[in-house]
Amino acid sequence: MPHSTYSRQWPDGFIWGSATAAAQIEGAGHEGGKEDSVWDHFARIPGAIAKGENLEQAVDHYHRMPEDVRLMKELGLDSYRFSTSWARVRPGDRAANPEGLDFYSRLVDELLEAGILPWLTLYHWDLPQALEEKGGWANRDTAYRFVEYANDVYDVLGDRVQHWTTFNEPFCSSLLGYGSGVHAPGRQEPRAAIAAVHHQHLAHGLAVNALRERGAQNLGITLNLSNSIPRDPADPVDLDAARRFDSLQNRIFLDPILLGSYPQDTLVDLAPFGLPELILPGDLEVISAPLEFLGVNHYHDDLISGHADHEGGDGHSGGAERVAASPWIGSEDIAFPSRGLPRTAMDWEVNPDGLRKLLVRLGEEYPGLPPLYITENGAAYDDTVEPDGSVQDTERTGFILDHIAAVGEALDQGADVRGYFVWSLLDNFEWSWGYGKRFGIVRVDYGTFERTVKASGHAYARLIAAAKQHARALPASRSA
């Protein structure tokens, strides 16, 4: 029976897209003038990446970009969310690299010719290694170097790109990169991690103001957000653990950007790690520059317990990355027990209603919230190639359709959601997991780089076609 989402009416102009990141798909790791990013360097550290894999070839998008854009058109995508590589645009953080910028210019032209809206992200974690060697995001000066990079990209693409995202998931590139060490640059320094959070916030605000002065009209940021759920709402220990985790996963990012202030409990919790001293006069005014959209990445909720010593060794809904992130913030007691829900290959629980709940919560807790776009949502599963060459990824198909249905329910409850981007267009380099986890709606053979649209990709294409047939006009108050 067809999924109920196929017959749903969606707002006129609702954007259907897919997303990728430069470091995960481009390859050409040292071609066209590109030099090391922190992830290239991190991949050389023994044990940092599963099976010792690296980004040097990734899935060869750099050489196969026109083919990939043709796939997007065949799927019926309205928009493609991609990132530019800082290490390709400003190798070694020196002058702008014309050859690197030309690649992105050709990509944008291909997209526009195919009728696909380019949705550009400036930072998806590939800081030039040369800047990391000067302190990286723990160094306030990096925020100003980011603005130079943003201006370089705007110089070349600003005449054709309308939508500009400053950062993707700063939680990962700050707290996981500088605190737990499971992401590049692999540092385990609590004070550096908190400094990275604030300096990325500052870079975001500075870039928003700089690009707006130059004429950019659609500016935003993408945050990975979840619901932090106490295992026992009547247990004050579980409640406090959930509060602390929500502070680090959500509010330390949402509040400065949307409200112009850090949460008071966050300031108290992180005082031992120097957060109050990092905030200089005028910083929060810059950080809270008005935005035209907020990107929401959501994959799962987090069930939280403050009784870590009572929990078993498995069933952590947040996975190893989140568990590793907790000890250095004075939260050794936080655990992630299982709710017995189905799980993806990442060991993340499957709970589509969590996305509905999150979208509604954002509107309730943040007055003046800009329009929302689901900029990443998807799942890794262990795909099997059938004898006929097809990939019948039933679980991924269900995951995507059920989460899109949850977006529809959030719309019904008043959430101002304007688009959905599935993660990911292509199987790719999944960071510290290497090539062992597949998120794509298009399969990539890592030996030949052959692309095959999976059943989930065909299902998504059918949904897009059906949504356009059932489109209805938005009320004037919701029009973009």
Buried (B, 14 or more C-beta within 10 A) or exposed (E): EEBEBBEBEBBEBBBBBBBBBBBBBBBBBEBBBBBBBBBBBBBEEEEBBBEEBBBEBBBBBBEBBEEBBBBBBBBBBBBBBBBBBBBBBBBBBEEBBEEBBEBBBEBBEBBBEBEBBBBBBBBBBBBBBBBBBEBBBBBBEBBEBBBBBBBBBBEBBBEEBEBBBBBBBBBBBBBBBBBBBBBBBBBBBBBBBBBBBBBBBBBBBBBBBBBBEEEBEBBBBBBBBBBBBBBEEEBEBBBBBBBBBBBBBBBBBBBBBBBBBBBEBBBEBBEEBBBEEBBEEEBBEBBBBEBBBBBBBBBBBBBBBBBBEEBEEEBBBBBEBBBBBBBBBBBEBBBBBBEEBEBBBBBBBBBBBBBBBBBBBBBEBBEEBBBBBBBBBBBBBEBEEEEEEBBBBEBBBBBBBBBBBBBBBBBEEEBBBBBBBBBBBBBBBBBBBBBBBBBBBBBBEBEEBEBBBBBBBBBBBBBBEBBBEEBEEBEEEBEB
